[in-house]
Amino acid sequence: MSTLFTKIINRDIPGRFLWEDDDVVAILTIAPITPGHALVLPRREIEHWLDADAQTLARIMAVAQRIGTAQQQAFAAKRVGVLMEGFEVPHLHVHVWPAQGPEDFDVHRVEHNPDPAGLDRNAHALREALRAAGHGAHVPAG
């Protein structure tokens, strides 16, 4: 059975895409810790990060680093958080979020009902930062 993320990747349900290549996508989460919180995931369903090969993990982290750099630019973040846990959706994914201080690392402090227009603005800002950094070939129109 397809995971929620596979359904988003396949466009069966909507998602705010930030990055797409043959192996990896990045989307804005609908439950952000901070504005601009993104998820980086492989197109292929892998349940647990320990089941991924080194090449897949390296590619995911390379994209996560690009997303994090864009978050620093778009949100003037002092730091960028990274987390892999996979309890809610059994599809390998890396959380990447802009942070201003230690309080932004409280993973239990998520916004469960963010404003959709705000999410759209955040996705747009990240896409623009990624394009400005030279990654336009992998940034969808939105």
N, C-alpha and C positions, 0 to 999 in steps of 0.2 A: 504494500500500500504506500502511496506517495505521502511524503511528509508535507506539512504546511509550507515549508520553504521550497520544496520541489514544485508545489502548485503555484507559488509566487514566481519562481524562475520560469516556469512554463506559461506564465501569464493567464493561468486559470483563475487566479484571484489577483487583485491589484497590489502593486508595490511601488515604492518610490526608489527607483534604481539610481545608483550613483556611479557604478562601474560595471562593465561587462567585458569579459574576454572569453576565450574558448573553454577555460577551466574554472574561473572564479567570477562571482558577482558580489557586489556590495549594495545593500539596501539600507534605507533609513528605518530604524525600528519604530514601532507604534507605541512602545512603552519605554521612553528614554529616561536615562538617569539625568542627563543634561541635554539641552538643545544641541542637535547635530549628532546624537548617538547613532552609530551605524553598526551593521552586522556584515561581516565578510564571510562568505561561505563557498564551498566548492559546488559546482553544478551537480556533480555526482553525489548521490546519497552515501554518506559515510556516517554511521551512527556515533562513533566515539573517536576522539582525536588520536587515541592510541592505535586505532585501526588504519589510520592514514599513512601512506608512504611518505618518506622524507621529502620528496619532490613536491608533493601536494601541500604539505605543511609549509615548506619554504615559499611556495607561490602564494598561499593564503597570507602569510606574514608579510611578504613583499607588498601585496596590495593593501594590507592593513596599515603598513607604514606610510604608504602614499595617501591613504584616507586620513590618517592621523596628522600628516603634514598639512593637508587641506583644512582639517579642523582647526589646527593652530592658526592658520591664516584667516579663515572665515569667522572664527569666534574668539580670536585673540587669546587662545588658551595658553596657560602657563605650562600645563602638562597634558598628556593624553593617556587615558586609561585603556588597558587591554585585559580581556578576561575570556577564558574558555570554560564553559560549564556544561551546557547541553542537557539540563534536566527537563526543561519545558518542551523543547522540540528535539527529537532524537535525530538530528542532522547536524554534523559538525559545523560550528559557527564561532566566529571570534567577535566579541563586542569591542568596539572602539569608540571612545567618547572624549570630548574636550572637557578639561577640568581646570578650575581656577584655584582650588585648594583641596586639602584632605577630605573635607566634607563631601566633595563630589565623587568620592570613591565608596560611598555607602550604596551598595548595590540593591539595598532594600528600599531605597528612596527613589522609586521610579514614578513617573507621571503616567497614570493609567488612562487618563482621558485627555490627551493633548489636543490642542486646537488644530484641526486639519489644515487650516490656512497657514498656521505657524510651521507645521511639518513641511508643507510645500515650500515655504520661504527658506527653511533650513536646507532642504534638498537642493534648491536652486543655488543657494550660496556655496554649498559644497561642490556642486557640479562646476560652477564658475571658477572656484579655487583650483579644482583639478585641471580644468582646461588651461588656466593661467600657468600652471606648473608644467604644461606640455603633454598632458595625458588625454587630450581631446579625442583621440582615436578610440578610447575605451569608455568615454562618457556618453551615455545615451541622451537624447534630446530632452527627455523629461516629460 
